[in-house]
Amino acid sequence: MRTKEISERNDNIIQRFIEDFSINQEPIEVSFRKLLPEIKNIDRYTHLIHTYPAKLLVHIPYFFLNNTFFSKEGDNILDPFNGSGTVLLESVISKRNAYGADTNPLARLISEVKVSKLDTTKLSASAKKIITAAKKYKKAIIPEVVNCEYWFSEDIKIQLAKLRTAINKIEDEPIRKFMLVSFSNCVRKVSYADQRVSVPVKLNPGRYVKGTRENRKINERLKHLENIDVFDKFFLIVSENIERFKELEKVTFDKCEAKIISSDARNLSTELNNHTLIKDKGIQLVITSPPYAGAQKYIRASSLNLGWTGLARIEELLQLDNKSIGRENYRKSEIIIKKTGIGPADELIKLVYEIKPERANIVCNYLIEMKDALNEIYRVLKKGGFLVLIVGNNKVCNMEFNTQEYFTEYLVSLGLKLQFKLIDDIKSYGLMTKRNKTADIISREWILVFKK
C-alpha cells in the first residue's frame, strides 16, 4: 500500500473508533497485527539492533503516526518513557520530529543510535579494524560488572575486555556509539544468562529432569559457550545491524529532529543534563507506554550491559533504580502510605496495606510519581494535541490493579477528553515475567486516547 492509502485507511479506522466508543463508552477489541497487514516483520529498519525488555509493539506507534488525524509531517512527537526508541524511530520514518526521555542510560544510547544516519561502508571497515586491534592486545582491563565471574567464563571476559578497549579508542563518536550498542547486545548473548528471561537468570540444567528437551537445550548452550569466539559473535551482530542501517538509509528524514532530551519523565528538559524545561504546549502528540507498578526491573535487566559499556558503575545501579518510576526497592522506614487522590486506587491500596504494607507502598508511590509524569505530559501538550497511553492492568496481592481506570480518572480530572479505549491481546508479546506469588503476567494491553 502507498503512504497516502495507508493514511486514509487509518483515518477511517480512527473515525470509526471514535464513533463506536461514543455510543456506549465501551473499550473496543482490536488486533493491531491484523489491522496492519503491511507490517509483516517486526525486524523493521533498526528496531532490533539491541534486545530490550517489554518493547512496545511496533504496530501501535506506526498506526497512530501514519494518519492525518493526530499529527502531520513536521509535528513534534514525544515519548517520555522512551525505552529503546520504538516511538522515536517510527516518528522520524513518518517525517515527524521525535523527542524521548528515559532513566536508563542504556535505553537512551540504543535510542540515539537507532535514529542515527550512519555511513554503512565506514561501519564495515571500522568493525574489521576493531577486531584486528582487539586480537592483538595481550591483556585488557575488565570493568566492574555485577558478579562478573558468575555470569561469564574467564576466556569470554578477556575477549569482551579487549573488544571494549578497541571500541573506546574509536574517535568518530557516531561510529563508536554504534559499535558500543552492538557490543552491548553481544554481552548478554555470550553470558550464562538465560536468553528467554529479561532479568538475568543463570542457565541451570538442574532445574529440569535429565534427558528432557529443556535440560538438553541448556546443556547444549553451556557447551557452546565453552568454545564461543566472542570476536566472531560481535562481528555477526555488527553485520546484522549494518544491514538494518542500510534499510534506514532508504528513508529520508534529514529535515526531522530526533533527540533524547531528558532522563526524567517528570521534568522534561530541553536536553540531557540541562535543567531548562521544554516549553509549554509545544508537543502535538505523545505516544508512550509507562512502566508498570513494580513489574519490570529495567535497571536490573540491563545491569550486565551497563557495566560492560561503562554507562553505569556498580554503585550507580541502585541510584538509577531509585530514580525509576515503579521501583520496588524501599527501606522499611520509607513505607509511608499517602493518598493518591484517585478514589478507587486509594481503596485498593488500603486493602493491600492490610495484607502487605510493602506492596501497598510500591503501588502508592507508583501512582503518585505517575501523576507527576502525567502532569508534565499535560503541560507540554498543545491545545488540540493528543495523548496515546499504552498500559496494562496487573494484580497486587491477588487483587486487580486497574491501571487504565486510575489513569483515565486522573487525566480526565486534568481536563483531557477521552476519545476512545482499545484493548489488544498481547499474550505472545512476552511483556513481563511473573514476579511473585501475588502478581500475574499481563496478557492484555489497553490503548487510551485523549485530546487536550
C-alpha positions as CSV (number, residue, x, y, z in Angstrom):
1,M,0.0,0.0,0.0
2,R,1.1,3.6,-0.7
3,T,1.6,6.1,2.1
4,K,-1.5,8.1,1.2
5,E,-3.6,4.9,1.0
6,I,-2.4,3.8,4.5
7,S,-3.1,7.2,5.9
8,E,-6.6,7.4,4.5
9,R,-7.3,3.8,5.7
10,N,-6.1,4.7,9.2
11,D,-8.1,8.0,9.3
12,N,-11.2,6.0,8.5
13,I,-10.4,3.4,11.2
14,I,-9.8,6.2,13.8
15,Q,-13.1,7.9,12.9
16,R,-14.9,4.6,13.4
17,F,-13.2,4.0,16.8
18,I,-14.4,7.4,17.9
19,E,-18.0,6.9,16.7
20,D,-18.2,3.4,18.2
21,F,-16.8,4.4,21.5
22,S,-19.2,7.4,21.8
23,I,-22.2,5.1,21.7
24,N,-21.7,3.2,24.9
25,Q,-18.1,4.2,26.2
26,E,-17.1,0.5,26.0
27,P,-13.5,-0.4,25.1
28,I,-13.0,-1.7,21.6
29,E,-11.3,-5.1,21.0
30,V,-8.6,-4.8,18.3
31,S,-5.7,-6.7,17.0
32,F,-3.1,-4.3,15.6
33,R,-1.3,-7.2,13.8
34,K,-4.5,-7.9,11.8
35,L,-5.3,-4.2,11.5
36,L,-2.0,-3.5,9.8
37,P,-1.2,-6.4,7.5
38,E,1.6,-4.4,5.7
39,I,3.8,-4.9,8.7
40,K,4.9,-8.5,8.2
41,N,8.1,-8.4,10.1
42,I,9.0,-6.6,13.3
43,D,12.6,-6.6,12.2
44,R,11.8,-3.2,10.6
45,Y,14.6,-0.8,9.8
46,T,16.7,-0.5,13.0
47,H,14.1,-1.6,15.6
48,L,16.1,-4.8,16.5
49,I,19.6,-3.5,16.8
50,H,19.5,-4.4,20.5
51,T,17.3,-6.5,22.8
52,Y,15.3,-4.7,25.5
53,P,12.6,-5.8,27.9
54,A,8.9,-5.0,27.3
55,K,9.4,-3.5,23.9
56,L,6.4,-1.6,22.6
57,L,4.7,-3.4,19.7
58,V,5.8,-1.6,16.5
59,H,2.3,-1.6,15.1
60,I,0.9,0.8,17.7
61,P,3.1,3.9,17.1
62,Y,3.0,3.1,13.4
63,F,-0.8,3.3,13.4
64,F,-1.0,6.4,15.4
65,L,1.6,8.2,13.4
66,N,0.5,7.2,9.9
67,N,-2.7,9.3,9.6
68,T,-3.7,12.9,9.4
69,F,-6.0,12.9,12.4
70,F,-3.4,13.0,15.3
71,S,-0.5,14.8,13.7
72,K,1.0,15.9,10.4
73,E,4.5,15.9,8.9
74,G,6.9,18.2,10.8
75,D,4.9,18.0,14.1
76,N,6.6,17.3,17.4
77,I,6.1,13.8,18.9
78,L,7.1,12.9,22.4
79,D,7.7,9.6,24.3
80,P,8.5,10.4,27.9
81,F,9.1,6.7,28.7
82,N,11.2,6.2,25.7
83,G,12.6,2.7,26.3
84,S,14.7,1.5,23.3
85,G,13.2,4.1,21.0
86,T,10.3,2.4,19.1
87,V,8.3,5.6,19.0
88,L,11.3,7.8,18.1
89,L,12.1,5.6,15.1
90,E,8.6,5.4,13.8
91,S,8.2,9.1,14.3
92,V,11.1,10.1,12.1
93,I,10.2,7.5,9.5
94,S,6.8,9.2,9.3
95,K,8.6,12.6,9.0
96,R,7.8,13.9,12.4
97,N,10.2,15.4,15.0
98,A,10.9,12.9,17.8
99,Y,11.8,13.6,21.4
100,G,12.3,11.0,24.1
101,A,13.2,10.6,27.8
102,D,14.3,7.6,29.9
103,T,16.0,6.9,33.2
104,N,18.1,4.1,31.8
105,P,21.4,5.2,30.1
106,L,21.3,2.0,28.0
107,A,17.9,2.8,26.7
108,R,19.0,6.3,25.8
109,L,22.1,5.0,24.0
110,I,20.1,2.5,21.9
111,S,17.5,5.1,21.0
112,E,20.1,7.6,20.0
113,V,21.9,5.2,17.7
114,K,18.6,3.7,16.3
115,V,17.7,7.0,14.7
116,S,21.2,8.0,13.5
117,K,22.2,8.4,9.9
118,L,25.4,6.3,9.5
119,D,27.7,5.6,6.7
120,T,27.4,1.8,6.5
121,T,30.6,1.5,4.4
122,K,32.6,3.1,7.2
123,L,30.9,0.8,9.7
124,S,32.1,-2.3,8.0
125,A,35.6,-1.1,7.8
126,S,35.6,0.0,11.4
127,A,34.3,-3.3,12.6
128,K,37.2,-5.2,11.0
129,K,39.7,-2.7,12.5
130,I,38.2,-3.2,16.0
131,I,38.5,-6.9,15.8
132,T,42.0,-6.8,14.4
133,A,43.2,-4.4,17.1
134,A,41.4,-6.3,19.9
135,K,43.0,-9.6,19.0
136,K,46.5,-8.0,19.2
137,Y,46.0,-6.9,22.8
138,K,48.0,-9.1,25.2
139,K,45.6,-8.0,28.0
140,A,42.8,-5.6,28.7
141,I,41.2,-4.2,31.8
142,I,37.9,-6.0,32.8
143,P,35.5,-3.3,34.0
144,E,33.5,-3.6,37.2
145,V,30.4,-5.6,36.4
146,V,27.9,-7.0,38.9
147,N,29.0,-10.6,39.8
148,C,31.1,-10.7,36.6
149,E,32.7,-14.1,37.4
150,Y,29.2,-15.6,38.0
151,W,27.9,-14.6,34.5
152,F,31.0,-15.0,32.3
153,S,33.8,-17.5,31.8
154,E,37.3,-16.2,32.2
155,D,38.1,-16.5,28.5
156,I,34.9,-14.7,27.5
157,K,35.7,-11.9,30.0
158,I,39.1,-11.4,28.4
159,Q,37.7,-11.3,24.9
160,L,35.0,-8.8,25.9
161,A,37.5,-6.6,27.6
162,K,39.7,-6.5,24.5
163,L,36.8,-5.6,22.3
164,R,35.7,-2.9,24.7
165,T,39.1,-1.4,24.8
166,A,39.3,-1.3,21.0
167,I,35.8,0.3,20.7
168,N,36.6,3.0,23.2
169,K,39.5,4.1,21.1
170,I,37.3,5.0,18.1
171,E,37.4,8.8,17.6
172,D,34.3,9.0,15.4
173,E,31.5,9.4,18.0
174,P,28.5,8.1,16.0
175,I,30.5,5.0,14.9
176,R,31.8,4.4,18.4
177,K,28.2,4.6,19.8
178,F,27.0,2.2,17.1
179,M,29.8,-0.3,18.0
180,L,29.0,0.1,21.7
181,V,25.4,-0.8,21.1
182,S,26.4,-3.8,19.1
183,F,28.9,-4.8,21.8
184,S,26.3,-4.4,24.5
185,N,23.9,-6.7,22.5
186,C,26.8,-9.2,22.3
187,V,27.4,-9.1,26.1
188,R,24.2,-10.9,27.1
189,K,24.5,-13.4,24.2
190,V,27.8,-14.7,25.5
191,S,26.9,-14.8,29.1
192,Y,25.5,-17.6,31.3
193,A,22.2,-15.7,31.5
194,D,19.1,-17.4,30.2
195,Q,18.2,-15.5,26.9
196,R,14.5,-16.2,27.4
197,V,14.3,-14.1,30.6
198,S,14.9,-10.3,30.6
199,V,16.2,-10.1,34.2
200,P,19.4,-12.1,34.4
201,V,18.8,-15.7,35.5
202,K,21.7,-18.1,35.2
203,L,21.4,-21.2,33.0
204,N,20.9,-24.2,35.2
205,P,20.2,-27.6,33.6
206,G,19.4,-29.0,37.1
207,R,16.1,-27.2,37.0
208,Y,14.8,-29.8,34.5
209,V,14.7,-33.6,34.6
210,K,17.8,-35.1,32.9
211,G,17.2,-36.0,29.3
212,T,14.2,-33.7,28.8
213,R,14.2,-31.2,25.9
214,E,14.8,-28.2,28.2
215,N,17.7,-30.0,30.0
216,R,19.3,-30.9,26.7
217,K,19.0,-27.4,25.3
218,I,20.6,-25.8,28.4
219,N,23.5,-28.3,28.3
220,E,24.0,-27.6,24.6
221,R,24.0,-23.9,25.3
222,L,26.6,-24.2,28.1
223,K,28.8,-26.4,25.9
224,H,28.5,-23.8,23.1
225,L,29.6,-21.1,25.5
226,E,32.8,-23.0,26.4
227,N,34.0,-22.7,22.8
228,I,32.4,-19.5,21.6
229,D,34.5,-16.9,19.8
230,V,33.3,-13.5,21.1
231,F,35.0,-11.7,18.2
232,D,33.0,-13.7,15.7
233,K,29.8,-13.2,17.6
234,F,30.4,-9.5,17.8
235,F,31.2,-9.3,14.0
236,L,28.0,-11.2,13.3
237,I,25.9,-8.7,15.4
238,V,27.6,-5.8,13.8
239,S,27.0,-7.2,10.3
240,E,23.3,-7.8,11.0
241,N,23.0,-4.2,12.4
242,I,24.7,-2.8,9.3
243,E,22.1,-4.4,7.1
244,R,19.4,-2.8,9.2
245,F,21.0,0.6,8.8
246,K,21.2,0.0,5.0
247,E,17.4,-0.2,5.1
248,L,17.2,3.0,7.2
249,E,19.4,4.7,4.6
250,K,16.5,4.4,2.1
251,V,14.3,6.6,4.3
252,T,14.5,10.4,4.1
253,F,14.2,12.2,7.4
254,D,17.1,14.7,7.3
255,K,14.7,17.6,8.0
256,C,13.3,15.9,11.1
257,E,14.9,16.2,14.6
258,A,15.3,13.1,16.7
259,K,16.6,13.7,20.2
260,I,16.8,12.3,23.7
261,I,16.0,15.3,25.8
262,S,15.7,14.1,29.4
263,S,16.3,11.3,31.9
264,D,13.1,12.0,33.9
265,A,9.5,12.0,32.5
266,R,8.5,14.2,35.4
267,N,10.9,17.0,34.4
268,L,11.2,17.2,30.6
269,S,14.3,19.3,29.9
270,T,15.5,20.7,26.6
271,E,18.4,18.3,26.6
272,L,20.2,15.8,28.9
273,N,22.0,17.3,32.0
274,N,20.1,20.6,31.5
275,H,17.5,21.9,34.0
276,T,15.8,24.1,31.5
277,L,12.3,22.6,30.8
278,I,11.0,22.3,27.3
279,K,8.3,24.9,26.5
280,D,4.7,24.5,27.4
281,K,2.3,23.4,24.7
282,G,4.9,22.5,22.1
283,I,4.1,18.8,21.6
284,Q,1.3,17.8,19.2
285,L,1.2,14.0,20.0
286,V,2.5,11.9,22.9
287,I,2.7,8.2,22.4
288,T,4.1,6.3,25.4
289,S,4.0,3.1,27.4
290,P,4.8,3.9,31.0
291,P,6.4,1.3,33.3
292,Y,4.2,-0.9,35.4
293,A,3.9,-0.8,39.2
294,G,6.8,-2.9,40.4
295,A,6.5,-5.3,37.5
296,Q,9.5,-4.7,35.3
297,K,13.1,-4.3,36.6
298,Y,14.7,-2.3,33.7
299,I,17.9,-1.4,35.5
300,R,18.5,-4.9,36.9
301,A,17.7,-6.3,33.4
302,S,20.4,-4.0,31.9
303,S,22.9,-4.4,34.7
304,L,25.4,-6.5,32.7
305,N,25.2,-4.2,29.7
306,L,25.5,-1.1,31.8
307,G,28.7,-2.4,33.5
308,W,30.4,-3.7,30.3
309,T,29.7,-0.5,28.3
310,G,30.8,1.8,31.2
311,L,27.4,3.5,31.2
312,A,27.0,2.9,35.0
313,R,29.3,1.7,37.7
314,I,28.0,-0.9,40.2
315,E,27.4,1.7,42.9
316,E,25.3,3.7,40.4
317,L,22.9,1.0,39.7
318,L,20.9,1.5,42.9
319,Q,20.8,5.2,42.2
320,L,19.4,4.6,38.8
321,D,16.8,2.2,40.1
322,N,15.7,4.7,42.8
323,K,15.1,7.3,40.0
324,S,12.8,4.8,38.2
325,I,9.0,5.1,38.4
326,G,7.6,1.8,39.5
327,R,10.6,0.6,41.5
328,E,10.3,-2.0,44.2
329,N,13.3,-1.3,46.5
330,Y,12.2,0.6,49.6
331,R,13.6,0.6,53.1
332,K,11.1,-0.1,55.9
333,S,11.5,3.5,57.1
334,E,10.2,4.6,53.6
335,I,7.0,2.7,53.9
336,I,4.5,5.6,54.3
337,I,1.1,5.3,52.6
338,K,-0.2,8.5,51.2
339,K,-3.5,9.4,49.5
340,T,-3.1,9.4,45.7
341,G,-6.3,11.3,45.2
342,I,-7.6,8.6,42.9
343,G,-10.6,7.1,44.8
344,P,-10.7,3.5,43.5
345,A,-6.9,3.3,43.8
346,D,-6.9,4.6,47.4
347,E,-9.5,2.0,48.3
348,L,-7.4,-0.8,46.8
349,I,-4.2,0.4,48.4
350,K,-5.9,0.4,51.8
351,L,-6.9,-3.3,51.3
352,V,-3.4,-4.2,50.1
353,Y,-1.8,-2.5,53.1
354,E,-3.6,-4.8,55.5
355,I,-2.1,-7.8,53.7
356,K,1.4,-6.5,52.6
357,P,2.3,-2.9,53.6
358,E,5.4,-3.0,51.4
359,R,3.3,-3.8,48.3
360,A,0.9,-1.1,49.2
361,N,3.8,1.4,49.4
362,I,5.1,0.3,46.0
363,V,1.8,0.9,44.1
364,C,1.0,4.0,46.1
365,N,4.3,5.7,45.2
366,Y,4.0,4.5,41.6
367,L,0.7,6.3,41.2
368,I,1.9,9.5,42.9
369,E,5.0,9.6,40.7
370,M,3.0,8.7,37.6
371,K,0.7,11.6,38.4
372,D,3.7,13.9,38.2
373,A,4.6,12.5,34.8
374,L,1.0,12.9,33.5
375,N,1.0,16.5,34.8
376,E,4.2,17.1,32.7
377,I,2.6,15.5,29.6
378,Y,-0.4,17.8,30.1
379,R,1.9,20.8,30.4
380,V,3.8,20.2,27.1
381,L,0.8,19.1,25.0
382,K,-0.6,21.7,22.6
383,K,-4.3,22.6,22.9
384,G,-5.9,20.2,20.4
385,G,-3.0,17.8,20.9
386,F,-3.3,14.1,21.6
387,L,-2.1,11.6,24.2
388,V,-1.9,7.8,23.3
389,L,-1.2,5.9,26.5
390,I,-0.4,2.2,26.4
391,V,-0.9,0.5,29.8
392,G,-1.8,-2.9,31.3
393,N,-3.7,-3.9,34.4
394,N,-1.9,-6.3,36.7
395,K,-2.6,-7.8,40.2
396,V,-1.4,-6.8,43.6
397,C,-2.0,-9.4,46.4
398,N,-4.4,-11.2,44.0
399,M,-6.4,-8.0,43.6
400,E,-6.7,-6.2,40.2
401,F,-4.6,-3.1,40.0
402,N,-6.8,-1.3,37.4
403,T,-4.1,1.0,35.9
404,Q,-6.1,2.1,33.0
405,E,-9.1,3.1,35.2
406,Y,-6.8,5.1,37.6
407,F,-5.0,6.9,34.8
408,T,-8.3,7.6,32.9
409,E,-9.9,9.2,36.0
410,Y,-6.8,11.3,36.7
411,L,-6.3,12.5,33.1
412,V,-10.0,13.4,32.7
413,S,-9.7,15.4,36.0
414,L,-6.9,17.4,34.4
415,G,-9.2,18.4,31.6
416,L,-8.2,15.9,28.8
417,K,-11.1,14.4,26.9
418,L,-11.2,10.6,26.4
419,Q,-11.6,9.8,22.7
420,F,-11.7,6.0,22.9
421,K,-10.2,3.0,24.5
422,L,-8.8,-0.1,22.7
423,I,-7.8,-3.5,24.1
424,D,-5.2,-5.6,22.2
425,D,-4.4,-9.2,23.2
426,I,-0.6,-9.4,23.7
427,K,-0.2,-13.0,25.0
428,S,2.6,-13.7,22.6
429,Y,4.2,-10.3,23.3
430,G,6.1,-11.6,26.4
431,L,5.7,-8.3,28.1
432,M,6.8,-9.3,31.6
433,T,7.6,-12.3,33.7
434,K,5.7,-13.4,36.8
435,R,7.4,-11.6,39.7
436,N,6.0,-13.3,42.8
437,K,3.1,-15.3,44.1
438,T,0.8,-12.3,44.3
439,A,1.5,-10.9,40.9
440,D,0.5,-12.1,37.5
441,I,1.5,-11.8,33.9
442,I,-0.2,-9.0,31.9
443,S,-1.8,-10.5,28.8
444,R,-3.9,-7.6,27.5
445,E,-2.9,-4.1,26.6
446,W,-5.1,-1.0,26.9
447,I,-4.6,1.9,24.5
448,L,-6.1,5.0,25.9
449,V,-6.5,8.0,23.6
450,F,-7.1,11.5,24.9
451,K,-7.4,15.0,23.4
452,K,-6.4,18.3,25.1
